[in-house]
Amino acid sequence: MERGGAAALACTFRSSSPSPVSHWRPLLHSRIRPSATARAPHFLLPTTGRRCSYYSQKRFLDTSKGLKRFSLTTSSPFGRPGVSLNDEDLVKDKLLIDCGEDQDCVLDGIVALGKFDALHIGHRELAMHASKSGNPFLLSFVGMAEVLGWEYRPPIVAHCDRKRVLSSWATYCRNVVPLEYQVEFSKVRYLTPHQFVEKLSGDLRIKGVVAGENYRFGYKASGDAAELVKLCEEFGLSAFIVRSVMDTAKRSYNGATPAVNSSDKGQVSSSRVRHALSVGDIEYVSKLLGRKHRLVLTVSEYSFKEQKNITVPKSSMLNMPPADGFYENCELFNGGYLGLCRVVINTETIDIEMKDESSLSTNPFQEDQQLGIEFG
């Protein structure tokens, strides 16, 4: 489904092995490679001002009319200017979100509800059903890990890459690109199911919602799909409950199918995508996502280039990589298509070897530039 230039080859995981590249000339010649690169790898989020960044704007939400006011942060990967707040907005006590320039917010739109971490084929199915009845929007909640004390995990899709993925869904959504809005979980976690649907209806003035059959919402996930339908009917909204997209691949390792989590009933899920990435099963990842997995890297002072080879520290990764090992028939992007490559992922670095040396000679790299490696 994803376009990757003229090539459409699968990226095959072979085995874990040391990097075939032993010496590198600095990519940024004014820099000196320090020994500090041996520090433990960590994941970085793109910051404002980088070529591939996302927009964040403060908004406000009340848990109930006339009571406490909480700050609500929403974000959109489209980088569009938001709606400014004035005193009149604050008096209205309404849930406001960042509205795009070419659409009147989510007015009369159909909102798909979920977490949308991986943007996998199950999430795409929700957007597709939303597009059948109106302009499709994704509304998800971020910051759950911090609030609930979960261990941090890098995103499956880099934040700055989500717009590209959603754009590829247009062919499934009546040639409309779904827009995405993310709400801080900490600001809505105490809303009852009734209060939540009331906000969707009264403040956002949407036309309806789409959710999966296992969707839970409201304080302590007290509301289920059946209650969502009931509440939407009460507030005059359409509600579409979509059956889960099942994992037909039924992958097993060493003769056993892994138990991903307690809620796993065989459906496509972000947890399955994470597990497949963790074992380097790129073919399976591609089936779950409905596209090639793209790892986004930021070129830094610790990145090195020599002839047709590039090495980048793992600390430059913006999303989850496959397991350490050797991957063939990958593709490299830097905004445009650079060509075929093979990739070695090590403990501390990612080494890229281009198939065609000339593909790098005409493409100089700059610090803070993003590179994308597509696997599978």
ZIFENUR-V13403 format. One record per backbone hydrogen bond with DSSP energy under -1.0 kcal/mol. NH is the residue of the N-H (numbers start at 0). CO is the residue of the C=O. Records with the same first field share a line. If there is no record, write none. Layout:
NH=CO / CO
//
This chain:
13=325
26=302
30=27
37=34
38=35
43=316
49=46
54=75
56=73
58=71
60=69
66=63
69=60
71=58
73=56
74=181
75=54
89=85
90=86
91=87
104=102
106=103
107=204
108=105
109=134
110=207
111=136
112=209
113=138
120=287
123=119
124=120
125=121
126=122
127=123
128=124
129=125
130=126
132=129
136=109
137=178
138=111
139=180
141=182
146=142
147=143
149=144
160=157
164=160
165=161
166=162
167=163
168=165
169=166
171=168
174=169
175=172
178=135
180=137
181=74
182=139
183=72
184=141
186=183
187=184
188=184
190=187
195=191
196=192
197=193
198=194
199=195
200=196
201=197
202=198
203=198
205=199
206=108
207=108
208=237
209=110
210=239
212=241
214=211
216=222
218=190
220=217
221=218
222=216
227=223
228=224
229=225
230=226
231=227
232=228
233=229
234=230
236=231
237=206
239=208
241=210
246=265
247=245
252=255
255=252
263=260
267=244
272=268
273=269
274=270
275=271
276=272
277=273
278=274
279=276
280=275
281=279
284=280
285=281
286=282
287=283
288=284
289=285
292=374
294=372
296=370
297=315
298=368
302=299
303=310
304=24
305=308
308=305
309=351
310=303
311=349
313=347
315=312
316=313
317=295
319=154
322=276
324=344
325=14
326=342
327=11
329=340
330=373
331=338
332=371
333=335
337=331
338=331
340=329
341=352
342=326
343=350
344=324
345=348
349=311
350=343
351=309
352=341
353=307
354=339
358=355
359=356
361=357
362=359
367=298
368=365
370=296
371=332
372=294
373=330
374=292
//
